[in-house]
Amino acid sequence: MINDTHSHSAGDSILQDVTKIMRSLLPIDDLLARWGGEEFIFYFGNKDAEQVYKIIELIRLEIQNFKFIYNDKQIHLTCTFGICYRTSEMGLKDCINAADESMYQGKEKGRNITVIS
């Protein structure tokens, strides 16, 4: 939507800002990658459910409150996150699909939310 409203350059600039925010709040031993378009994927190693939720919520709130500026215009942005806690019986692809489904549930609930599968 940002690309369509403000330009692809604005979208690229905001993706860079979002990445900086996420990396600044992500513990050093955890991973972040762009999954496609405006989607990102995280991998948390030795974190329990409560720790992961707190980190993701911190990131979500920081993005929600950040003042993105492009060409002297402020752009408001929110993010919806889906979390899946991988069990030993679950393959990585299944975990990613469950997290993706949780994200879509969050979008259906009005966006700007973190949903756990």
C-alpha positions in Angstrom: 0.0 0.0 0.0 2.9 2.4 0.7 4.3 1.8 -2.7 1.0 2.6 -4.4 0.3 5.6 -2.2 3.8 7.2 -1.8 6.1 5.4 -4.4 8.4 2.4 -4.5 11.2 4.5 -3.2 9.2 5.3 -0.1 8.4 1.6 0.3 12.1 0.7 0.1 13.0 3.5 2.5 10.5 2.3 5.0 11.5 -1.3 4.7 15.1 -0.2 5.5 13.8 1.7 8.6 11.7 -1.3 9.7 14.7 -3.6 9.4 16.8 -1.3 11.5 14.2 -1.2 14.2 13.7 -5.0 14.3 17.5 -5.6 14.3 18.0 -3.1 17.1 15.5 -4.9 19.3 16.4 -8.4 18.4 18.8 -10.3 20.7 22.1 -10.9 19.0 21.7 -14.7 19.0 18.4 -14.6 17.1 17.9 -14.3 13.3 15.9 -12.0 11.0 15.4 -12.4 7.3 13.2 -10.8 4.7 10.8 -13.5 3.6 9.3 -11.7 0.6 7.6 -8.4 -0.2 7.0 -6.7 3.2 7.1 -10.0 5.1 9.9 -10.9 7.5 10.7 -14.1 9.4 12.4 -14.5 12.8 14.1 -17.5 14.3 14.5 -17.5 18.1 16.9 -20.1 19.4 16.8 -20.5 23.2 13.7 -18.5 24.1 10.5 -19.6 25.8 7.0 -18.6 24.6 6.8 -15.6 26.9 10.2 -14.2 25.9 9.4 -14.4 22.2 6.0 -12.8 22.6 7.6 -9.9 24.6 10.3 -9.3 22.0 7.7 -9.3 19.1 5.4 -7.0 21.0 8.2 -4.6 21.7 9.1 -4.6 18.0 5.4 -4.1 17.0 4.9 -1.2 19.4 8.2 0.5 18.3 7.1 0.3 14.6 3.6 1.6 15.5 5.1 4.6 17.4 8.0 5.4 15.0 7.7 8.5 12.9 8.5 7.4 9.4 9.3 10.4 7.2 9.7 10.3 3.4 9.8 13.5 1.3 8.8 15.5 4.3 5.7 13.5 4.8 5.0 11.4 7.9 3.8 7.8 7.1 2.1 5.8 9.8 2.8 2.1 9.8 1.6 -0.9 11.8 2.6 -4.5 11.6 0.8 -7.8 12.2 2.8 -10.7 13.5 2.1 -14.4 13.6 4.1 -16.7 16.0 4.4 -20.4 16.0 6.3 -22.3 18.6 7.9 -25.3 16.9 7.5 -28.6 18.5 9.8 -31.6 18.0 7.1 -33.3 15.8 6.8 -30.2 13.6 8.9 -29.6 10.5 10.2 -26.2 9.8 7.9 -25.7 6.8 4.9 -26.6 9.0 6.0 -24.1 11.6 6.4 -21.3 9.0 2.9 -22.1 7.6 1.4 -22.0 11.1 3.0 -18.6 11.8 1.8 -17.4 8.4 -1.8 -18.5 9.2 -1.6 -16.7 12.6 -0.5 -13.6 10.8 -3.5 -13.8 8.5 -5.8 -14.3 11.5 -4.3 -11.1 13.0 -5.1 -9.2 9.8 -8.7 -10.5 9.9 -9.0 -9.3 13.5 -8.1 -5.7 12.5 -4.3 -5.8 12.1 -1.6 -4.3 14.3 -1.6 -7.4 16.6 0.5 -10.4 17.5 -1.2 -13.8 17.2 0.2 -17.0 18.5 -0.7 -20.4 16.9 
